[in-house]
Amino acid sequence: MKQTPALPRFIFASRWLQLPLYLGLIAAQGVYVFHFWVELVHLIEAAFGSQAALDALVTSIGYKNGMTVTHLSESITMLVVLGLIDVVMISNLLIMVIVGGYETFVSRMYLENHPDQPEWLSHVNASVLKVKLGMAIIGISSIHLLKTFINAANYDEKVLMWQTIIHITFLLSALAIALTDKLSHAAHTSPHPSPASSSH
């Protein structure tokens, strides 16, 4: 068996420099989990009449209606819940980047026999990962846009316009990535004509 030269082996080993990046994303996910539970505890406390928890929620979501908020309204509850969904979706995005990126660019995880192996991980590659990340970003952008529309009175018209434009840009970008990946996959899987058939 021919041994790989030292320089290519060194260059290939440099992929392990990405390991601290993925570990850092795991730490960032821990911060998101902490933030999620802080907001959830505030929501529960506010539902039971805690004014301090309600003030913390109002401040965190940027809700202003010109009056002192004394009770947990439906709009505030909806904005807080959307914020919690936003955290969950970003956490899902982090998992996709951490697990899929490590498996694709660093090293195999050998999870084939693991009962909790994600279905998408069995056929993940750089193209699939790009499409999945694009769809996840669209979902996160949709949640942000919905939160902005619910709380539209506290935003300038330019902010609303630009958030809508940016969301449409994300959508078009994801569609372009998915279309490019589909065309590329079709080009690789299309049967090549045999020399005999091409000579006729």
Backbone as a chain_set.jsonl record, in Angstrom:
{"seq": "MKQTPALPRFIFASRWLQLPLYLGLIAAQGVYVFHFWVELVHLIEAAFGSQAALDALVTSIGYKNGMTVTHLSESITMLVVLGLIDVVMISNLLIMVIVGGYETFVSRMYLENHPDQPEWLSHVNASVLKVKLGMAIIGISSIHLLKTFINAANYDEKVLMWQTIIHITFLLSALAIALTDKLSHAAHTSPHPSPASSSH", "coords": {"N": [[0.842, -1.194, 0.0], [0.638, 2.15, -0.948], [2.241, 4.777, 0.726], [0.951, 7.853, 1.941], [2.352, 10.991, 1.089], [4.181, 13.23, 3.315], [3.498, 16.007, 3.345], [0.843, 16.224, 2.089], [-0.51, 14.683, 4.048], [-0.172, 16.283, 6.3], [-1.539, 18.599, 5.504], [-4.121, 17.536, 5.221], [-4.586, 16.795, 7.843], [-4.963, 19.242, 8.977], [-7.62, 19.752, 9.114], [-8.535, 19.255, 11.638], [-8.267, 21.586, 12.976], [-10.675, 22.78, 12.903], [-12.098, 21.7, 14.963], [-12.08, 23.112, 17.551], [-13.819, 25.165, 16.81], [-16.326, 23.923, 16.446], [-16.683, 22.973, 19.041], [-16.908, 25.414, 20.306], [-19.342, 26.258, 19.233], [-21.017, 24.431, 20.483], [-20.813, 25.356, 23.111], [-22.026, 27.842, 22.689], [-24.592, 26.961, 22.143], [-25.282, 26.047, 24.649], [-25.526, 28.513, 25.959], [-27.794, 29.488, 24.642], [-29.691, 27.617, 25.54], [-29.763, 28.272, 28.246], [-30.731, 30.92, 28.061], [-33.263, 30.401, 26.961], [-34.568, 29.06, 29.093], [-34.545, 31.042, 31.046], [-36.25, 32.985, 29.903], [-38.581, 31.436, 29.705], [-39.149, 30.864, 32.409], [-39.626, 33.486, 33.307], [-41.952, 33.994, 31.818], [-43.782, 32.146, 32.905], [-43.829, 33.018, 35.569], [-44.835, 35.604, 35.182], [-47.362, 34.968, 34.243], [-48.518, 34.145, 36.566], [-48.807, 36.505, 37.884], [-46.529, 38.046, 38.578], [-45.044, 41.115, 38.682], [-42.436, 41.986, 38.309], [-41.307, 39.96, 36.711], [-42.934, 40.294, 34.476], [-42.192, 42.88, 33.658], [-39.56, 42.328, 32.94], [-39.982, 40.658, 30.72], [-41.326, 42.408, 28.968], [-39.316, 44.258, 28.499], [-37.388, 42.621, 27.265], [-38.588, 41.835, 24.85], [-38.992, 44.231, 23.639], [-41.415, 45.56, 23.721], [-43.679, 48.174, 23.474], [-46.299, 50.245, 24.299], [-46.961, 52.75, 25.024], [-48.138, 52.853, 27.493], [-48.116, 51.757, 30.936], [-47.477, 48.404, 31.404], [-49.497, 46.123, 32.941], [-50.483, 43.584, 33.057], [-50.287, 40.263, 31.707], [-50.662, 40.238, 28.444], [-52.308, 38.953, 25.435], [-50.83, 39.595, 23.145], [-48.249, 40.097, 24.158], [-47.682, 37.587, 25.248], [-47.709, 36.05, 22.886], [-45.527, 37.185, 21.501], [-43.425, 36.516, 23.223], [-43.552, 33.695, 23.164], [-43.039, 33.263, 20.444], [-40.441, 34.185, 20.462], [-39.266, 32.164, 22.009], [-39.667, 29.985, 20.293], [-38.026, 30.846, 18.258], [-35.508, 30.652, 19.49], [-35.373, 27.859, 19.75], [-35.34, 27.083, 17.045], [-32.955, 28.24, 16.16], [-31.256, 26.784, 17.763], [-31.666, 24.252, 16.642], [-30.527, 24.767, 14.164], [-27.881, 25.146, 14.948], [-27.276, 22.536, 15.808], [-27.405, 21.179, 13.361], [-25.262, 22.381, 12.019], [-23.121, 21.752, 13.729], [-23.128, 18.863, 14.024], [-23.525, 17.937, 11.331], [-21.527, 19.446, 10.005], [-19.162, 18.612, 11.309], [-19.189, 15.864, 10.678], [-19.014, 16.042, 7.895], [-16.725, 17.616, 7.275], [-14.647, 17.132, 9.1], [-14.369, 14.527, 10.62], [-15.529, 11.112, 10.486], [-18.378, 10.008, 12.355], [-19.424, 7.548, 12.864], [-22.1, 6.62, 13.443], [-23.912, 4.803, 12.59], [-25.165, 2.556, 13.777], [-26.349, 3.671, 15.93], [-29.202, 4.256, 17.933], [-30.386, 6.768, 17.961], [-29.57, 8.161, 15.743], [-29.715, 10.914, 13.554], [-32.044, 11.113, 10.827], [-31.372, 12.584, 8.543], [-28.628, 12.639, 8.614], [-27.537, 10.393, 7.506], [-27.261, 10.725, 4.782], [-25.862, 13.047, 4.445], [-24.061, 15.716, 2.963], [-21.859, 18.265, 1.649], [-23.478, 19.756, -0.137], [-26.139, 19.003, 0.537], [-26.129, 19.888, 3.167], [-25.888, 22.658, 2.806], [-28.378, 23.279, 1.607], [-30.176, 22.495, 3.645], [-29.381, 24.215, 5.706], [-30.006, 26.643, 4.501], [-32.828, 26.451, 4.379], [-33.374, 26.361, 7.105], [-32.505, 28.89, 7.919], [-34.358, 30.474, 6.557], [-36.681, 29.762, 7.948], [-36.071, 30.795, 10.511], [-35.826, 33.501, 9.873], [-38.46, 33.964, 9.095], [-39.824, 33.731, 11.538], [-38.722, 35.923, 12.912], [-39.671, 37.981, 11.284], [-42.432, 37.712, 11.626], [-42.635, 38.3, 14.354], [-41.893, 40.974, 14.255], [-43.997, 42.092, 12.72], [-46.178, 41.643, 14.437], [-45.477, 43.297, 16.507], [-45.48, 45.753, 15.26], [-46.052, 48.448, 15.709], [-43.996, 49.495, 17.173], [-41.884, 49.78, 15.486], [-40.067, 51.392, 12.863], [-41.226, 52.329, 9.569], [-39.31, 51.905, 7.597], [-37.709, 49.94, 8.755], [-39.49, 47.767, 8.834], [-39.877, 47.461, 6.068], [-37.264, 46.83, 5.144], [-36.718, 44.49, 6.579], [-38.586, 42.792, 5.44], [-37.68, 42.77, 2.777], [-35.134, 41.636, 3.133], [-35.88, 39.118, 4.089], [-37.19, 38.082, 1.814], [-35.003, 38.023, 0.122], [-33.414, 36.071, 1.414], [-35.113, 33.899, 0.956], [-35.152, 33.709, -1.876], [-32.438, 33.201, -2.276], [-32.112, 30.703, -1.015], [-33.792, 29.163, -2.65], [-32.382, 29.38, -5.045], [-30.005, 28.053, -4.359], [-31.014, 25.481, -3.831], [-32.042, 24.851, -6.388], [-29.72, 24.939, -7.954], [-28.286, 22.844, -6.764], [-30.008, 20.725, -7.402], [-29.874, 20.71, -10.22], [-27.157, 20.182, -10.538], [-27.005, 17.653, -9.36], [-28.647, 16.234, -11.109], [-27.126, 16.391, -13.43], [-24.946, 14.827, -12.739], [-26.074, 12.33, -12.406], [-27.259, 11.68, -14.8], [-27.491, 9.424, -17.544], [-24.666, 8.589, -19.522], [-24.183, 8.738, -23.044], [-23.488, 5.798, -24.907], [-20.532, 4.832, -26.809], [-21.307, 3.429, -29.106], [-23.982, 4.145, -29.544], [-23.707, 6.849, -29.951], [-22.43, 7.0, -32.312], [-24.235, 6.608, -34.305]], "CA": [[0.0, 0.0, 0.0], [1.457, 3.342, -1.066], [2.078, 5.706, 1.843], [0.696, 9.233, 1.552], [3.463, 11.877, 1.45], [4.027, 13.952, 4.581], [2.814, 17.287, 3.171], [-0.611, 16.023, 1.992], [-1.042, 14.215, 5.333], [-0.209, 17.448, 7.191], [-2.626, 19.469, 5.049], [-5.381, 16.883, 5.544], [-4.742, 16.828, 9.305], [-5.337, 20.598, 9.402], [-9.072, 19.81, 9.309], [-8.8, 19.203, 13.075], [-8.314, 22.961, 13.493], [-12.084, 23.16, 13.006], [-12.694, 21.121, 16.163], [-12.434, 24.143, 18.546], [-14.966, 25.944, 16.34], [-17.538, 23.175, 16.757], [-16.823, 22.988, 20.5], [-17.416, 26.746, 20.635], [-20.779, 26.282, 18.913], [-21.696, 23.692, 21.55], [-20.905, 26.299, 24.237], [-23.043, 28.829, 22.317], [-25.901, 26.333, 22.312], [-25.549, 26.07, 26.083], [-26.015, 29.854, 26.277], [-29.173, 29.568, 24.15], [-30.534, 26.836, 26.441], [-29.933, 29.089, 29.455], [-31.611, 32.039, 27.705], [-34.604, 29.849, 26.783], [-35.18, 28.785, 30.381], [-34.779, 32.322, 31.733], [-37.468, 33.574, 29.333], [-39.717, 30.588, 30.057], [-39.454, 31.091, 33.826], [-40.262, 34.801, 33.385], [-43.304, 33.886, 31.272], [-44.613, 31.443, 33.886], [-44.003, 33.901, 36.717], [-45.731, 36.698, 34.778], [-48.712, 34.417, 34.163], [-49.033, 34.057, 37.935], [-48.969, 37.841, 38.432], [-45.295, 38.711, 38.987], [-44.81, 42.334, 37.91], [-41.011, 42.039, 37.953], [-41.124, 39.065, 35.564], [-43.609, 40.92, 33.339], [-41.336, 43.979, 33.206], [-38.407, 41.729, 32.258], [-40.45, 40.195, 29.41], [-41.615, 43.578, 28.132], [-38.024, 44.815, 28.099], [-36.672, 41.703, 26.373], [-39.211, 41.778, 23.52], [-39.082, 45.579, 23.096], [-42.829, 45.897, 23.569], [-44.035, 49.489, 24.007], [-47.587, 50.738, 23.805], [-47.195, 54.061, 25.597], [-48.736, 52.735, 28.817], [-47.487, 50.775, 31.803], [-48.073, 47.074, 31.238], [-49.789, 45.587, 34.273], [-50.89, 42.187, 32.988], [-49.744, 39.527, 30.564], [-51.644, 40.243, 27.359], [-52.131, 37.937, 24.399], [-49.755, 40.024, 22.25], [-46.968, 39.878, 24.832], [-47.491, 36.136, 25.313], [-47.375, 35.582, 21.548], [-44.166, 37.613, 21.184], [-42.496, 35.722, 24.028], [-43.565, 32.328, 22.634], [-42.295, 33.308, 19.179], [-39.023, 34.28, 20.825], [-38.835, 30.829, 22.437], [-39.57, 29.177, 19.071], [-36.834, 31.337, 17.567], [-34.353, 30.041, 20.152], [-35.363, 26.434, 19.395], [-34.946, 26.935, 15.638], [-31.523, 28.534, 16.086], [-30.595, 25.627, 18.354], [-31.683, 23.207, 15.612], [-29.533, 25.158, 13.165], [-26.569, 24.862, 15.536], [-27.062, 21.088, 15.772], [-27.112, 20.818, 11.977], [-23.908, 22.836, 11.689], [-22.141, 21.027, 14.541], [-23.081, 17.439, 13.678], [-23.301, 17.777, 9.894], [-20.222, 19.998, 9.636], [-18.102, 17.719, 11.809], [-19.224, 14.633, 9.886], [-18.642, 16.318, 6.507], [-15.435, 18.277, 7.066], [-13.6, 16.775, 10.067], [-14.177, 13.089, 10.789], [-16.733, 10.3, 10.608], [-18.829, 9.757, 13.721], [-19.787, 6.133, 12.945], [-23.346, 6.539, 14.201], [-24.85, 3.984, 11.81], [-25.913, 1.656, 14.645], [-26.889, 4.402, 17.078], [-30.665, 4.352, 17.771], [-30.826, 8.16, 17.839], [-28.925, 8.824, 14.616], [-30.667, 11.695, 12.752], [-32.296, 10.543, 9.505], [-30.7, 13.35, 7.504], [-27.181, 12.498, 8.703], [-27.092, 9.238, 6.724], [-26.946, 11.134, 3.414], [-25.428, 14.435, 4.475], [-22.829, 16.145, 2.312], [-21.783, 19.721, 1.638], [-24.628, 20.316, -0.85], [-27.332, 18.801, 1.363], [-26.001, 20.749, 4.34], [-26.187, 24.03, 2.387], [-29.821, 23.41, 1.406], [-30.837, 22.421, 4.949], [-29.08, 25.46, 6.422], [-30.791, 27.695, 3.862], [-34.214, 26.321, 4.808], [-33.433, 26.725, 8.524], [-32.386, 30.348, 8.003], [-35.651, 31.025, 6.139], [-37.599, 29.58, 9.068], [-35.716, 31.757, 11.557], [-36.187, 34.822, 9.36], [-39.926, 34.058, 9.129], [-40.21, 33.992, 12.929], [-38.353, 37.32, 13.204], [-40.578, 38.86, 10.55], [-43.731, 37.633, 12.286], [-42.524, 39.063, 15.594], [-41.87, 42.392, 13.894], [-45.335, 42.505, 12.301], [-47.044, 41.684, 15.616], [-45.052, 44.454, 17.294], [-45.169, 46.731, 14.216], [-46.2, 49.825, 16.204], [-42.738, 49.929, 17.769], [-40.848, 49.785, 14.464], [-40.184, 52.351, 11.774], [-41.634, 51.708, 8.306], [-38.112, 51.451, 6.881], [-37.295, 48.675, 9.364], [-40.418, 46.758, 8.331], [-39.623, 47.251, 4.647], [-35.987, 46.159, 4.955], [-36.82, 43.115, 7.074], [-39.317, 42.04, 4.418], [-36.776, 42.604, 1.628], [-34.092, 40.682, 3.514], [-36.497, 37.789, 4.142], [-37.389, 37.636, 0.429], [-33.661, 37.712, -0.387], [-33.076, 34.752, 1.952], [-35.946, 32.91, 0.28], [-34.647, 33.54, -3.243], [-31.106, 32.586, -2.198], [-32.294, 29.28, -0.718], [-34.332, 28.54, -3.862], [-31.295, 29.293, -6.021], [-29.094, 26.992, -3.916], [-31.685, 24.196, -4.046], [-32.123, 24.606, -7.83], [-28.365, 24.623, -8.416], [-27.963, 21.501, -6.289], [-30.802, 19.773, -8.167], [-29.309, 20.632, -11.57], [-25.863, 19.512, -10.432], [-27.267, 16.231, -9.099], [-29.178, 15.659, -12.347], [-26.022, 16.28, -14.388], [-24.074, 13.727, -12.336], [-26.781, 11.047, -12.481], [-27.783, 11.42, -16.144], [-26.7, 8.393, -18.235], [-23.853, 9.055, -20.645], [-24.411, 7.901, -24.241], [-22.417, 4.863, -25.232], [-19.9, 5.161, -28.099], [-22.049, 2.831, -30.222], [-25.185, 4.909, -29.841], [-23.34, 8.186, -30.402], [-21.888, 6.96, -33.667], [-25.339, 6.551, -35.275]], "C": [[0.879, 1.246, 0.0], [1.171, 4.316, 0.065], [1.894, 7.131, 1.325], [1.876, 10.1, 1.969], [3.134, 12.742, 2.662], [3.226, 15.239, 4.408], [1.309, 17.118, 2.979], [-1.227, 15.546, 3.303], [-1.17, 15.381, 6.316], [-1.365, 18.38, 6.818], [-3.971, 18.861, 5.418], [-5.648, 16.912, 7.054], [-5.168, 18.205, 9.802], [-6.845, 20.737, 9.594], [-9.426, 19.798, 10.791], [-8.758, 20.59, 13.705], [-9.757, 23.45, 13.614], [-12.735, 22.657, 14.294], [-13.001, 22.168, 17.239], [-13.626, 24.999, 18.128], [-16.272, 25.237, 16.671], [-17.766, 23.09, 18.269], [-17.351, 24.343, 20.969], [-18.897, 26.881, 20.332], [-21.588, 25.507, 19.947], [-21.868, 24.583, 22.776], [-21.967, 27.366, 23.952], [-24.44, 28.247, 22.46], [-26.279, 26.262, 23.791], [-26.08, 27.427, 26.537], [-27.462, 30.015, 25.827], [-30.129, 28.79, 25.044], [-30.805, 27.626, 27.724], [-30.898, 30.247, 29.195], [-33.055, 31.567, 27.566], [-35.286, 29.658, 28.139], [-35.42, 30.044, 31.193], [-36.067, 32.954, 31.234], [-38.712, 32.76, 29.707], [-40.133, 30.781, 31.515], [-40.13, 32.449, 34.018], [-41.707, 34.751, 32.89], [-44.245, 33.211, 32.275], [-44.88, 32.33, 35.094], [-44.957, 35.049, 36.392], [-47.172, 36.213, 34.68], [-49.357, 34.3, 35.534], [-49.027, 35.412, 38.641], [-47.727, 38.553, 38.888], [-45.035, 39.923, 38.091], [-43.362, 42.436, 37.46], [-40.725, 41.159, 36.732], [-41.764, 39.656, 34.315], [-42.777, 42.062, 32.775], [-40.122, 43.444, 32.449], [-38.794, 41.242, 30.861], [-40.678, 41.359, 28.459], [-40.325, 44.198, 27.626], [-37.334, 43.934, 27.07], [-37.258, 41.67, 24.969], [-39.35, 43.152, 22.884], [-40.507, 46.035, 22.886], [-43.114, 47.235, 24.251], [-45.381, 49.908, 23.421], [-47.949, 52.08, 24.412], [-47.812, 54.045, 26.975], [-47.973, 51.696, 29.626], [-48.223, 49.445, 31.672], [-48.259, 46.455, 32.613], [-50.236, 44.126, 34.247], [-50.337, 41.566, 31.708], [-50.812, 39.426, 29.485], [-51.346, 39.143, 26.346], [-50.974, 38.294, 23.466], [-48.391, 39.768, 22.871], [-46.672, 38.385, 24.904], [-47.06, 35.586, 23.962], [-45.941, 35.955, 21.173], [-43.13, 36.799, 21.952], [-42.411, 34.297, 23.493], [-42.831, 32.257, 21.296], [-40.805, 33.423, 19.42], [-38.471, 32.935, 21.263], [-38.697, 29.89, 21.23], [-38.328, 29.566, 18.278], [-35.571, 30.714, 18.151], [-34.242, 28.568, 19.776], [-34.878, 26.236, 17.962], [-33.462, 27.241, 15.449], [-30.721, 27.384, 16.68], [-30.559, 24.454, 17.377], [-30.647, 23.493, 14.529], [-28.118, 24.862, 13.669], [-26.266, 23.369, 15.492], [-26.704, 20.63, 14.367], [-25.684, 21.191, 11.596], [-22.874, 22.004, 12.435], [-22.003, 19.583, 14.067], [-22.772, 17.245, 12.193], [-21.946, 18.296, 9.446], [-19.081, 19.119, 10.09], [-18.022, 16.456, 10.967], [-18.716, 14.867, 8.465], [-17.195, 16.764, 6.357], [-14.318, 17.833, 8.017], [-13.389, 15.269, 10.118], [-15.518, 12.379, 10.862], [-17.075, 10.086, 12.068], [-19.216, 8.295, 13.942], [-21.018, 5.936, 13.827], [-24.366, 5.614, 13.536], [-25.722, 3.095, 12.694], [-26.491, 2.347, 15.87], [-28.399, 4.578, 16.906], [-31.165, 5.777, 17.561], [-30.159, 8.9, 16.681], [-29.956, 9.605, 13.813], [-30.816, 11.105, 11.349], [-31.491, 11.252, 8.426], [-29.192, 13.139, 7.501], [-26.66, 11.365, 7.833], [-26.73, 9.606, 5.294], [-26.483, 12.584, 3.349], [-24.136, 14.609, 3.682], [-22.864, 17.66, 2.253], [-22.992, 20.353, 0.962], [-25.906, 20.196, -0.029], [-27.312, 19.73, 2.566], [-26.337, 22.195, 3.989], [-27.689, 24.244, 2.221], [-30.555, 23.412, 2.743], [-30.589, 23.685, 5.761], [-29.884, 26.617, 5.839], [-32.248, 27.655, 4.301], [-34.372, 26.711, 6.28], [-33.36, 28.239, 8.699], [-33.689, 31.026, 7.574], [-36.677, 30.904, 7.263], [-37.339, 30.577, 10.186], [-36.1, 33.171, 11.137], [-37.701, 35.029, 9.381], [-40.421, 34.371, 10.534], [-39.903, 35.442, 13.299], [-39.322, 38.286, 12.522], [-41.965, 38.87, 11.183], [-43.726, 38.413, 13.598], [-42.559, 40.562, 15.316], [-43.254, 42.886, 13.502], [-46.298, 42.578, 13.484], [-46.756, 42.925, 16.451], [-44.739, 45.637, 16.379], [-45.235, 48.169, 14.706], [-44.901, 50.372, 16.785], [-41.584, 49.966, 16.775], [-41.131, 50.845, 13.415], [-40.57, 51.616, 10.485], [-40.437, 51.191, 7.519], [-37.62, 50.116, 7.429], [-38.176, 47.541, 8.862], [-40.136, 46.426, 6.87], [-38.344, 46.443, 4.437], [-35.997, 44.728, 5.486], [-37.552, 42.241, 6.063], [-38.429, 41.764, 3.208], [-35.699, 41.569, 1.933], [-34.646, 39.261, 3.567], [-36.713, 37.236, 2.73], [-36.044, 37.268, -0.204], [-33.191, 36.352, 0.106], [-33.828, 33.653, 1.207], [-35.442, 32.64, -1.13], [-33.286, 32.866, -3.255], [-31.218, 31.087, -1.938], [-32.847, 28.541, -1.933], [-33.249, 28.372, -4.922], [-30.317, 28.182, -5.656], [-29.707, 25.623, -4.18], [-31.757, 23.849, -5.531], [-30.757, 24.231, -8.39], [-27.962, 23.222, -8.013], [-28.727, 20.444, -7.08], [-30.247, 19.594, -9.579], [-27.97, 19.903, -11.562], [-26.038, 18.016, -10.216], [-27.783, 15.54, -10.359], [-28.081, 15.458, -13.386], [-25.118, 15.102, -14.05], [-24.74, 12.369, -12.51], [-27.32, 10.721, -13.867], [-26.895, 10.405, -16.855], [-25.929, 8.991, -19.406], [-24.074, 8.153, -21.857], [-23.212, 7.021, -24.53], [-21.793, 5.237, -26.583], [-20.675, 4.616, -29.288], [-23.255, 3.663, -30.593], [-24.85, 6.295, -30.36], [-22.82, 8.192, -31.82], [-22.982, 6.932, -34.715], [-25.887, 7.912, -35.531]], "O": [[1.761, 1.387, 0.846], [0.017, 4.647, 0.337], [2.582, 7.564, 0.4], [2.362, 9.967, 3.092], [1.968, 12.959, 2.992], [2.364, 15.541, 5.233], [0.544, 17.811, 3.65], [-2.338, 15.95, 3.646], [-2.14, 15.467, 7.069], [-2.075, 18.886, 7.687], [-4.867, 19.569, 5.875], [-6.793, 17.038, 7.487], [-5.675, 18.333, 10.916], [-7.307, 21.722, 10.17], [-10.495, 20.275, 11.173], [-9.172, 20.757, 14.853], [-10.036, 24.41, 14.333], [-13.805, 23.132, 14.675], [-14.092, 22.13, 17.806], [-14.36, 25.502, 18.978], [-17.224, 25.872, 17.125], [-18.908, 23.129, 18.727], [-18.143, 24.416, 21.909], [-19.631, 27.535, 21.074], [-22.719, 25.88, 20.257], [-22.923, 24.58, 23.41], [-22.719, 27.753, 24.847], [-25.371, 28.95, 22.852], [-27.449, 26.4, 24.146], [-26.967, 27.5, 27.387], [-28.271, 30.608, 26.54], [-31.25, 29.236, 25.288], [-31.929, 27.647, 28.225], [-31.778, 30.523, 30.011], [-33.975, 32.257, 28.005], [-36.44, 30.045, 28.317], [-36.389, 30.117, 31.949], [-36.887, 33.41, 32.03], [-39.767, 33.327, 29.99], [-41.323, 30.852, 31.822], [-41.084, 32.569, 34.786], [-42.586, 35.388, 33.47], [-45.375, 33.66, 32.468], [-46.004, 32.396, 35.59], [-45.786, 35.426, 37.22], [-48.101, 36.957, 34.995], [-50.581, 34.347, 35.662], [-49.22, 35.476, 39.855], [-47.838, 39.592, 39.539], [-44.829, 39.777, 36.887], [-43.083, 42.915, 36.361], [-39.99, 41.561, 35.829], [-41.214, 39.541, 33.22], [-42.661, 42.205, 31.558], [-39.701, 44.022, 31.447], [-38.018, 41.397, 29.918], [-40.281, 41.311, 27.295], [-40.239, 44.616, 26.472], [-36.758, 44.439, 26.106], [-36.523, 41.497, 23.996], [-39.771, 43.261, 21.732], [-40.784, 46.814, 21.974], [-42.835, 47.415, 25.436], [-45.569, 49.921, 22.204], [-49.099, 52.512, 24.332], [-47.998, 55.101, 27.58], [-47.269, 50.856, 29.066], [-49.444, 49.381, 31.815], [-47.297, 46.281, 33.36], [-50.354, 43.498, 35.299], [-49.972, 42.263, 30.762], [-51.748, 38.634, 29.593], [-50.299, 38.497, 26.383], [-50.223, 37.416, 23.041], [-47.48, 39.281, 22.201], [-45.545, 37.96, 24.652], [-46.155, 34.756, 23.888], [-45.219, 35.143, 20.595], [-42.088, 36.435, 21.408], [-41.317, 33.746, 23.378], [-42.09, 31.308, 21.04], [-39.999, 32.844, 18.692], [-37.336, 32.593, 20.93], [-37.751, 29.107, 21.145], [-37.661, 28.71, 17.697], [-34.675, 30.299, 17.415], [-33.145, 28.076, 19.513], [-34.095, 25.325, 17.691], [-32.786, 26.575, 14.665], [-29.648, 27.041, 16.183], [-29.557, 23.746, 17.286], [-29.975, 22.584, 14.04], [-27.266, 24.389, 12.916], [-25.145, 22.969, 15.179], [-25.814, 19.799, 14.187], [-24.984, 20.422, 10.937], [-21.868, 21.594, 11.855], [-20.904, 19.13, 13.748], [-21.872, 16.485, 11.835], [-21.284, 17.677, 8.613], [-18.131, 18.898, 9.339], [-16.935, 16.022, 10.584], [-18.064, 13.997, 7.889], [-16.509, 16.346, 5.424], [-13.151, 18.13, 7.763], [-12.339, 14.78, 9.703], [-16.523, 12.973, 11.252], [-16.19, 9.992, 12.918], [-19.323, 7.852, 15.085], [-20.99, 5.198, 14.811], [-25.547, 5.641, 13.88], [-26.9, 2.899, 12.393], [-27.058, 1.695, 16.747], [-28.843, 5.006, 15.841], [-32.261, 5.972, 17.036], [-30.179, 10.13, 16.64], [-30.976, 9.039, 13.419], [-29.839, 10.651, 10.753], [-30.983, 10.614, 7.503], [-28.534, 13.424, 6.5], [-25.488, 11.358, 7.458], [-25.971, 8.883, 4.647], [-26.678, 13.267, 2.343], [-23.242, 13.765, 3.725], [-23.802, 18.277, 2.756], [-23.489, 21.378, 1.428], [-26.667, 21.156, 0.094], [-28.339, 20.294, 2.945], [-26.99, 22.887, 4.769], [-28.218, 25.272, 2.643], [-31.451, 24.228, 2.959], [-31.496, 24.175, 6.434], [-30.383, 27.468, 6.574], [-32.845, 28.698, 4.569], [-35.373, 27.315, 6.662], [-34.069, 28.806, 9.53], [-34.083, 32.035, 8.157], [-37.452, 31.83, 7.504], [-38.278, 31.142, 10.748], [-36.629, 33.945, 11.934], [-38.175, 36.132, 9.652], [-41.331, 35.182, 10.707], [-40.723, 36.113, 13.925], [-39.738, 39.282, 13.113], [-42.603, 39.919, 11.268], [-44.693, 39.105, 13.918], [-43.182, 41.324, 16.056], [-43.655, 43.979, 13.903], [-47.143, 43.472, 13.538], [-47.662, 43.527, 17.027], [-43.848, 46.433, 16.673], [-44.539, 49.031, 14.168], [-44.729, 51.587, 16.877], [-40.433, 50.16, 17.166], [-42.284, 51.155, 13.118], [-40.277, 50.43, 10.328], [-40.528, 50.162, 6.85], [-37.167, 49.258, 6.671], [-37.676, 46.475, 8.503], [-40.152, 45.26, 6.476], [-38.326, 45.491, 3.657], [-35.357, 43.849, 4.909], [-37.183, 41.086, 5.852], [-38.426, 40.654, 2.676], [-35.386, 40.725, 1.093], [-33.981, 38.313, 3.15], [-36.45, 36.06, 2.477], [-35.959, 36.312, -0.975], [-32.638, 35.565, -0.662], [-33.261, 32.614, 0.871], [-35.316, 31.486, -1.539], [-33.0, 32.054, -4.135], [-30.511, 30.291, -2.556], [-32.425, 27.421, -2.221], [-33.197, 27.355, -5.613], [-29.85, 27.451, -6.53], [-29.04, 24.717, -4.679], [-31.56, 22.693, -5.906], [-30.645, 23.315, -9.204], [-27.371, 22.487, -8.804], [-28.178, 19.389, -7.399], [-30.158, 18.473, -10.08], [-27.679, 19.109, -12.456], [-25.322, 17.206, -10.805], [-27.409, 14.403, -10.648], [-28.096, 14.48, -14.134], [-24.583, 14.449, -14.946], [-24.06, 11.368, -12.734], [-27.792, 9.607, -14.097], [-25.67, 10.506, -16.783], [-26.461, 9.789, -20.178], [-24.145, 6.932, -21.713], [-22.064, 7.451, -24.411], [-22.441, 5.882, -27.407], [-20.712, 5.237, -30.35], [-23.541, 3.877, -31.771], [-25.622, 6.867, -31.13], [-22.765, 9.238, -32.466], [-22.719, 7.196, -35.888], [-26.821, 8.064, -36.318]]}, "num_chains": 1, "name": "protein.A"}
